[in-house]
């Protein structure tokens, strides 16, 4: 049963690639810290993932494995509602209704649509264009107060508010107006092979995956881009690669930048880069091992996503029924 005294949070990650160290540091680690203070729903947004072509077997595997990794990272299925988006059909139903209250011009101005359309010029689908409406449905369906997002998704939350306000003005108060929420400054990790670009599963050469074995992690850090100097010093403008590695090292060990700089003073990159790799290996080792244990227990995983979907559907149907009544649909009996 949801705690009505707590504010509600909704968030999700696409299973379109492997979860990365950046995903963990930038989002999931923060989610774990929120689960006692807020009423949280964490969704594996597989419907969003198919806006670009996916291999069906791979998408199914990643969706289930991602849930296992959420749990291994510390998200408690009893404290949070954790589910797979396509298991709750109310997302698609509300998306259609909200699409009828969304302007074409609003969607055409979405910066992510422009970027993804440029990346996938041979497959610019209606789903890619209306992606923000489905995201609005995801959020509004659960009357979420807060949506943890990065800057690249803030525009979508603003559109969600605009859609909700438009609907509320026509039919009286129906939706809570959500706010973009940055719980605290998480480590913003950059790509190991291009420290000017955010670490992303879409750029696999420069990212570390949660399930990477130790030897792969070490190899990636040993060949990480740095510079022609030797000083281990944080200088984002002039030493982007080393600054990124220092950020990762501090995030993995809990040390401050000053402590890390002092630790490696005069030692050079040949010592520093393997040390960062080892710190990440040890950070991810328990997550990787626990993820594998959970993934091997298919009955448990199935029980988690089925129960999560059932809890989500109950909440979702309350909102959807209210919306359907207000727009004039005949109630199904």
C-alpha positions in Angstrom: 0.0 0.0 0.0 1.4 3.4 -1.0 2.1 5.8 1.9 -0.1 8.8 1.3 2.1 11.0 3.6 5.1 10.6 1.3 5.7 12.4 -2.0 5.7 10.1 -5.0 8.6 9.6 -7.4 8.5 8.0 -10.8 11.6 7.2 -12.9 12.7 4.7 -15.5 15.6 3.6 -17.7 15.3 2.0 -21.1 16.6 -1.6 -21.5 18.1 -0.6 -24.8 21.6 -1.4 -23.7 23.5 -2.6 -20.6 23.4 -0.6 -17.4 26.6 1.4 -17.1 28.7 2.8 -14.3 27.3 6.2 -15.3 23.7 4.9 -14.9 24.6 3.6 -11.4 26.4 6.8 -10.2 24.1 9.2 -11.9 20.7 7.6 -11.2 20.4 4.2 -9.5 22.7 5.0 -6.5 20.5 8.1 -5.8 17.3 6.0 -6.1 18.5 3.7 -3.4 18.9 6.8 -1.1 15.4 7.9 -1.9 13.5 4.7 -1.1 12.9 5.3 2.6 11.9 9.0 2.2 9.6 8.8 -0.8 6.9 6.5 -2.4 8.8 5.3 -5.4 8.0 3.6 -8.7 10.9 2.5 -10.8 10.0 1.3 -14.3 11.9 -0.6 -17.0 10.6 1.4 -20.0 10.7 -1.2 -22.7 7.9 0.6 -24.7 10.2 3.6 -25.0 13.0 1.4 -26.1 11.3 0.3 -29.4 11.3 3.8 -30.8 14.4 2.5 -32.4 14.9 -1.1 -33.7 15.6 -3.7 -31.0 16.5 -7.4 -31.3 13.4 -9.0 -29.6 15.3 -11.7 -27.7 17.9 -9.2 -26.5 15.3 -6.7 -25.4 13.5 -9.4 -23.3 16.8 -10.5 -21.7 17.9 -6.9 -20.9 14.5 -6.0 -19.4 14.6 -8.9 -16.9 18.3 -8.6 -16.3 17.9 -4.8 -15.6 15.4 -5.6 -12.9 17.9 -8.0 -11.3 20.6 -5.3 -11.4 18.2 -2.8 -9.8 17.8 -5.2 -6.9 21.5 -5.9 -6.7 22.2 -2.2 -6.5 20.1 -2.0 -3.4 16.5 -1.2 -4.5 14.1 -3.2 -2.3 11.0 -4.6 -4.2 9.0 -4.3 -1.0 9.8 -0.6 -0.5 9.5 0.3 -4.2 7.1 -0.6 -7.0 9.3 -2.1 -9.7 7.8 -3.2 -12.9 8.2 -3.5 -16.7 6.3 -0.8 -18.6 4.6 -3.0 -21.2 3.0 -5.1 -18.4 0.8 -2.1 -17.5 -1.4 -1.4 -20.6 -2.7 1.8 -19.0 0.5 3.6 -20.1 -0.4 3.2 -23.8 -4.1 4.0 -23.2 -3.4 7.2 -21.3 -0.7 8.1 -23.9 -3.3 8.1 -26.7 -5.6 10.4 -24.7 -2.9 12.8 -23.8 -1.7 12.9 -27.4 -5.1 14.5 -28.2 -4.2 17.3 -25.8 -0.6 17.8 -27.1 0.2 20.2 -29.9 2.2 19.1 -32.9 4.4 22.2 -32.5 5.3 21.3 -29.0 6.6 17.9 -30.0 8.5 19.2 -33.0 10.5 21.5 -30.7 11.7 18.6 -28.5 15.5 18.7 -28.7 15.9 14.9 -28.1 13.6 14.2 -31.1 15.8 16.3 -33.3 18.9 14.6 -32.0 17.6 11.0 -32.3 16.0 11.8 -35.7 19.5 12.8 -36.9 21.0 9.6 -35.5 18.3 7.4 -37.0 17.5 9.2 -40.3 16.4 6.0 -42.0 13.8 5.2 -39.2 12.1 8.4 -38.0 8.9 6.9 -36.7 5.7 8.4 -35.3 6.7 6.7 -32.0 10.0 8.6 -31.9 8.0 11.8 -32.4 5.4 11.1 -29.8 7.9 9.6 -27.2 7.4 12.7 -24.9 3.6 12.0 -24.7 4.2 8.4 -23.5 6.7 9.8 -21.0 4.0 12.2 -19.8 1.6 9.3 -19.5 4.2 7.4 -17.5 4.5 10.2 -15.0 0.9 11.5 -14.8 -0.6 8.0 -14.6 0.8 7.6 -11.0 0.2 11.3 -10.0 4.0 11.6 -9.4 5.2 14.7 -7.6 8.8 14.4 -8.6 10.7 13.0 -11.5 14.5 12.5 -11.2 16.0 13.5 -14.5 19.1 14.9 -16.1 19.2 18.1 -18.0 18.6 16.2 -21.3 15.1 15.1 -20.0 14.1 18.4 -18.2 12.3 19.6 -21.3 10.1 16.5 -21.3 9.1 17.1 -17.7 8.1 20.7 -18.6 6.0 19.4 -21.5 4.4 16.9 -19.1 3.4 19.8 -16.9 2.0 21.8 -19.9 -0.1 18.8 -20.9 -1.4 18.3 -17.4 -2.2 21.9 -16.9 -4.1 22.0 -20.3 -6.1 18.9 -19.3 -6.8 20.3 -15.8 -8.0 23.6 -17.2 -10.5 21.8 -19.5 -11.8 19.2 -17.1 -10.9 20.5 -13.6 -8.0 19.2 -11.5 -7.1 15.7 -12.6 -3.3 15.4 -12.6 -0.7 16.4 -10.1 1.8 18.8 -11.7 5.2 17.0 -11.5 8.5 18.7 -10.9 11.9 17.8 -12.2 13.9 16.5 -9.3 17.7 16.4 -8.8 18.1 14.7 -5.4 21.7 15.7 -5.1 24.7 16.2 -7.4 25.5 12.7 -8.5 28.8 12.0 -10.2 28.5 13.0 -13.9 30.8 10.5 -15.5 32.3 11.1 -19.0 33.3 8.6 -21.6 36.7 7.0 -21.1 37.7 7.5 -24.8 36.2 11.0 -25.1 36.0 12.9 -21.8 34.0 15.7 -23.4 31.1 13.3 -23.9 28.8 11.8 -21.3 29.4 8.1 -20.5 26.6 6.3 -22.4 25.6 2.8 -23.4 25.2 4.1 -26.9 29.0 4.7 -27.0 30.2 1.3 -25.7 34.0 1.8 -26.3 34.1 4.5 -23.6 31.8 3.2 -21.0 32.0 0.6 -18.2 29.0 -1.7 -17.8 27.9 -3.0 -14.4 28.3 -6.6 -15.5 31.8 -6.2 -17.1 34.3 -8.7 -15.7 37.3 -7.3 -13.9 39.7 -7.9 -16.7 37.5 -5.9 -19.1 37.2 -3.0 -16.7 40.9 -2.9 -16.1 41.6 -2.9 -19.9 39.2 0.0 -20.4 40.8 2.1 -17.7 44.4 1.4 -18.8 43.6 2.7 -22.3 41.5 5.7 -21.1 42.3 9.0 -22.8 44.4 11.3 -20.6 47.0 13.9 -21.8 50.7 14.2 -22.3 51.5 15.5 -18.8 52.0 13.3 -15.7 50.3 15.3 -12.9 47.2 13.8 -11.3 45.3 17.0 -10.8 41.7 18.1 -11.3 41.4 20.7 -14.1 38.3 20.1 -16.1 39.2 22.6 -18.8 42.8 21.6 -19.5 42.9 18.0 -18.2 39.4 16.6 -19.0 40.5 13.0 -19.1 42.4 13.0 -15.7 39.5 15.1 -14.2 37.1 12.4 -15.3 39.2 9.6 -13.9 39.5 11.5 -10.6 35.7 12.0 -10.5 35.3 8.2 -11.0 37.9 7.4 -8.4 36.3 9.6 -5.8 32.8 8.3 -6.6 34.1 4.7 -6.3 36.1 5.2 -3.0 34.3 8.0 -1.2 37.4 10.1 -1.1 37.5 13.8 -1.8 39.3 15.3 -4.8 42.0 16.7 -2.5 42.6 13.3 -0.9 42.8 11.6 -4.3 45.2 14.3 -5.6 47.4 13.9 -2.6 47.4 10.1 -2.8 48.8 10.1 -6.4 51.0 13.2 -6.1 54.2 12.5 -8.1 53.2 8.9 -9.1 52.1 9.5 -12.7 49.4 8.0 -14.9 50.9 4.6 -15.0 50.0 4.1 -11.3 46.9 6.2 -11.3 44.9 4.6 -14.1 45.1 1.0 -12.9 44.2 2.3 -9.4 41.0 3.8 -10.7 40.3 0.6 -12.5 40.8 -1.5 -9.4 38.5 0.8 -7.3 35.8 0.4 -9.9 36.3 -3.4 -10.0 35.8 -3.6 -6.2 32.8 -1.2 -6.3 31.0 -3.3 -8.9 32.1 -6.8 -7.7 29.3 -7.3 -5.2 26.7 -5.8 -7.6 27.8 -8.1 -10.4 27.9 -11.2 -8.2 24.5 -10.4 -6.7 23.0 -9.6 -10.1 24.1 -13.0 -11.4 22.7 -14.8 -8.4 19.3 -13.1 -8.9 19.3 -13.6 -12.6 19.8 -17.3 -12.0 16.6 -17.3 -9.8 14.1 -16.9 -12.6 11.1 -17.7 -10.4 12.0 -15.0 -7.9 12.5 -12.4 -10.7 9.2 -13.3 -12.3 7.4 -12.9 -8.9 9.0 -9.5 -8.5 7.9 -8.1 -11.9 4.5 -9.7 -11.7 3.8 -8.3 -8.3 5.2 -4.9 -9.3 3.0 -4.8 -12.3 -0.1 -5.7 -10.3 0.6 -2.9 -7.8 1.3 -0.4 -10.6 -1.9 -1.4 -12.5 -4.0 -0.7 -9.4 -2.6 2.8 -9.1 -2.7 3.4 -12.9 -6.3 2.3 -13.3 -7.5 4.9 -10.7 -6.1 7.7 -12.8 -7.1 6.2 -16.1 -10.7 5.6 -15.1 -11.0 9.3 -13.9 -9.5 10.5 -17.2 -11.8 8.3 -19.3 -14.9 9.5 -17.5 -13.9 13.2 -17.9 -13.3 12.9 -21.6 -16.7 11.2 -22.1 -15.9 7.5 -22.6 -18.6 5.0 -21.7 -17.5 3.1 -18.6 -16.8 -0.6 -19.2 -18.6 -3.0 -16.9 
